[in-house]
Amino acid sequence: MLVVENERAAGREFLALLYRDDYFPDRLLDKGREILLRLCLRIETEQPADLATLYPMAHAATEEFNTLQDEFFAAGSEFETVARDEIAGEFWFVAQTYGFTDADLEELVAPRDW
């Protein structure tokens, strides 16, 4: 399991809303949680100084969710409206938690295809 230093991020139950719905397989949600934790670790390690540096990190994580979406389809699930909002909201949480209060949500997940 990945361990982040930031207490707020470490205590976050990423994708909690989706875990409560059997439509979303836990094993795949676990992969989504890992993507978000890796993003947190990357921010902690690389310490981006500005949004121009943060956005590419968020985009890489978004691309991982794009790939993960195929596994959801194969399992008879998908990123429908609630899931899309929940995932995007987690990106927003991460940006806010690490001090990027002026981050644009749409830009954080710009390469999404979900």
N, C-alpha and C positions, 0 to 999 in steps of 0.2 A: 504494500500500500504506500502511496505517495504521502509524504508529510510536508506540509507547508508551515512556514514560520509565522505568518500573519495570523493572529488569533481569530480574527473575524472570519477569514477564509477557512481556517482549520476547523472552526465550529459550524460551518455552513453545511446543511444537508442539501447538497446540490440535487436538483431535479426531484425534490421531495413530493411535489404534487403528482408527478408521473409515476413514482413508485407506488402510490396509493391506488393506481388504476391497473387492473390485470391486463388491460389491452396492450400495455407496454412491458415487454419481457425484462425482468430484473437483470438478467445477465447482459442485456444490451444497454440498459440504463447504467449499469456498472461501467461499461466502456465509455459512455458519455460523461459520467462523473470523472473518470480518469482523464479524459480530454481536458476538462475544466481544471482539474488539479495540476495537470502538466502546464497549462497556461499560467496558473498562479506561480508555479515553481520557476517557469521561464521569466516571468516578471521579476520575481525575487532575485534570480540569478543575474539577469542582464540589466536590471534596473533602468528601464527606458526613461529618458529625461522628458519626453514630450509625446504628444499624440502621434506625430509622424513616425515615431519609433514603436509605439504601442500598437497602432493599427495593423501593421504586418504580422505581429504576433497573434492578434485576435483573428486575422484572416486565415492564418495557418490552422488554428484550432477550428475555425468555421469549416474549412476544407475537410478536416477530419470528420466533422459531423455530416458533411455531404456524403462521404464514403460510408459512414455508419448507417445512414438512411437506407442504403441498399440492404443491409442486414435486417433492418426492421421490416422492410417489404417482404423479404424472404421468410420472415417469421409471422407473416400475416398481420403486421402492424404498419404504422406509418407516422410521420410527423404531421399530424393534422393541426388545426388551428391552436388548440390548447398547448400541444407539445411545442409548436413553433414559438409561441409566446413565452412559454416557460424556459426554453433553451436560450432565446434571445435575452430574456430577463436575467439569466445567470451570467451572460457576458456583461450586461450592464452592472450587475452586482460586483463582478470582478474588477471592472474599471473603477467603479466608485470606491471600492475597498482599498485599492492601491493608489488613491489620490487623484485619479483622472476624472474629476467631477464635471468637466466640460466635454467629456467624450460624447460623441454622437452615436446613438444606438444603431442606427441604420448603417453607419460607416463601420462599426465594430463587426457586424456580420454581413458586410457588403457582398462577399462572394457566395453567400448561401444559395442553395437551390431547393430549399425546403420552405 
